[in-house]
Amino acid sequence: MTTSLAITGLRVELGRHMVLHDIGLTIADGERVALMGASGSGKTTLVRTIAGLQLAIAGTVALGGRKVSEGGRSLVAPSRRRISLVFQDLALWPHMTAVQHLLFVLGGQSLSRRKADELALAALDDVGLGDRAGSRPAELSGGERQRLALARALAPRPELLLLDEPFASLDLPLKLEMTKLLRQRQQAGGFSMLHVTHDPLDALRTAPRVVLLEDGAVVFDGRTRELVNEETPALAPIRAALREVLEVLTD
């Protein structure tokens, strides 16, 4: 199996504070991984470093076997990393319609206008927004905005999708709808996925593997259900939450 993401010896400093300590992480092509940890554990910093929005002071990040950063130097610009990133606040552009969001991200792919229009509309159809192409974010419901952010991320056909808690503020029915849609699109597109979440149910539903950060270091990397039996004291709060979720699911 080939590797989508390989991180070795990654160290990131913000100000004088070491946020990530010698992180090592590998994700295979097409693999789904949940990234968990308490607030301040370094989850968002890790995602931003992978995407090229934050420089490390040491270590290597490789995507598809190609080094994109090494030893504090960026070797490949963020726009050329074949990565898409969805933030918690979605970062939609208020002045653009739904289809304009997609045309913008497709603009760097040397497509004819006709082909770009075709791909943009197809991406909206894929997430159930085909009839909302001319609507701006303020005219969309919360769920529709979530779908638009996902469509925008997937339109350029990324090799790796990074999700930084985009479903954290959703109510349960909408969260379940979005996690189901995400899995469907991932299975259809074959891209790899790293999903930052603090919700054990999200982790169980979206990824068979979980990586847990504690104070900027990886303290667990394994099957999501194995975390329930892990005895490391630092994992106790998440382990307890996962046990509660599993008890509900198996009742």
N, C-alpha and C positions, 0 to 999 in steps of 0.2 A: 504494500500500500504506500502511495506517495504522500509527501508531507505538504500540507497547506501552510502551516505556521511552525516555525522553530525559533525559540528564544533561549539563549544561553547567557548566564552570568549577568543578567540585566540589573543595573542599579540606576535609580532615578532620585535626584535631589531637588527639592523645591525650597529656595532660600538656603538655609543651612540645615534643613531637616531632611534626613534620608527617608524617602517615602517607600521605595522598593529596594529590597536587599537580595541580590544574587538570584533573581527569578529565573527558573528554567521551566519551559512549557512547550509541548509539542502537540499540534492538532493535525490529524490526518485529513486528507481530502474527503469532503462530504461528511465529516464528523460534527456532531452537535455537542457542545460543552457549555455547562453553566458555571459562571464565576460568582462565588458567594463570599461574604465576609461582612463584618460590622462596618458602620460608617467610619471613614478614616483609615480603613485597612489598605487602601491603595488600588481599589478596583478601577475607578475612573481613570486614575493616572496610568495604569497598565494599558487600558483600552486606547487612551490618547497617544501613548508611546508607540503602540503597534501601528496606529493610523498615521503616525508622523507628525502629530500636532504637539508633541512634547519630546524633547531630546533627552536621552539618557546620558549619564556620565561614564558608563562602562557597559560592556555586553554587546550582544549581537541579536538582531531581529532579521529573520529570513522568511520570505514568502515564496512558496512554490519553488524552493531550492535556491532562490536568489537573495543575496544579502541586500537589505534595504536600509539598514543602519548598523554602524559598528563603532565602538569606542568613542561615543559622543559625537559622531559625524552622521549626518543624513546622506545616504548614497542614492536614494530614489525619492523624488518628490511625492508628497501625499496623493496628489491627483493621478499618479502613475502606478499606484500600488495595487490596483484591482481590488480595493477594499471599499465597502460602504459602511457608514456609521449612522445609527439612529439614536439620538439623545432622548433623555426623559422629557424635555420640553418640546421635542419634535423639530424645532428651528425651521418651521415653514415660513415662506416669504409672503407677507400679507398682501402685497400688491400683485401677485401672480395668480393666475387661474391654475386649476389642477393640471391641465395639460401643459401649461407653460412651465410648471415645476419640472415635468419630465423632459420637455424639450431642452431645458437649460442643462440638465445633467447629461443628456445625450449629445450636447453640442460639440464635445471634444472627440467624437468618434468618426469623423469624416464621412458622415452619412448625407445622402441627398435629403432635401426637405421632405420629399414625399415619403422616403423610407423612415425618417425620424418621426413624422406624423403617425405613420402606421405603427411603429414600435411603441410610441407614447400612448396611443389609444388602446393598444393591446395590453399594455401594462396596467392601465386603469381598469380595463375589463377583468383582468386577472384577479383584482382585489375588490370587484363589485362596484366600481365607481365609473363605469362606462357612461352613465347618464349624467355625471357631475363634472364633465371635462371643463366646462366653462365657469365653474364656481370657484370663488376665492375662499381661503381658509375660514374667514369670518362667516361665510354662508354655509359652512359644513358643520355637521354635528361632531361631537367628540370622537365617536367611533369612525366617522368618515375621515377626520383629520389623521387619526392613527393609520388608517388604510392608505391615505395619500403619502404619509411619511414612509411607509413600507414600500409602496410602489416606486417612489422616487429612489429609494435605496437599491431596489432590485432592477430597475430599468437598465442600468449600465452593465448588467450581468457580472456582478462581482464574484471573485473567487472566495472571498471571506466576508461575512456579514458580522459586524460588531453591533451589539445592542446594549445600550447603557440604561437599563431600567425604564424602557419606554412605556411599559404597562403599569407602572407603580401606582399611578393615580386613578386607575380605572376601577369601576365597580366590578363585582365578580362575574356577572353574565357577559359583560363586554370583554373582560380579561380572558375568559374562557374562549370567547369567539376569536379574539386576536391570536391567542396561542395556537388554536387549531388552524387558523389561516396561515400563520407563520410556518408551522410544520408542513402544511400542504405545499407551500411555495418552496420550502427548502428541499423537500423530496422531489419536486418537479424540476428544480433548478440545479440540484446537486452541489450547491456551494457549501462551504464549511461555515460554522456559526459559533460565535462566542457570546453568550447571553449573560450579562450582568444582572443579577437579581438578588434581593434580600428575602424573597418569598419562597419557602421550601416547596410549595405546591407548584409554582412556576418552574422550579428546577426539575421536579419530577415529571412534569408534563412536557417540557421542551427538550430535555437532554438526558441521555443515559449515563453521562459522566459529569462529575462536579469537581471543580478546583476551588479550594477554600483558602483565602488569604487571611492572615492574622498579623497585624503590625508590619505589613509590607513584605511578608514572607509566605511561601506556600507551605501550609501545614497539613493539607490533605489533597490527594489527587487520585480519584478512583471512581468506581461505579456509584451512582447517586444513592442507591439503596444500601450500599455498604457503609455509608456514612452513619447510618442508624446504629451500627454496632461498634463504631470507632470510639475508643475509650480516652482519647486525648482530652484533658480537662478544658482546653480552650474551645473545644468543639461542643461542649455541653449544651449551650442554648440552641444551636442549630440542630443538634442531634435530637433534642427533646421536641422541637417543632416538627421535625421530619417524622418522628414516631407518632405524634398526634395526627398528622396528615395520613400516614399509612393506616392507622387504626380506623379512620373515617372511610378510607378507600376500600378497606377489606371487611367492613361491617356487613 
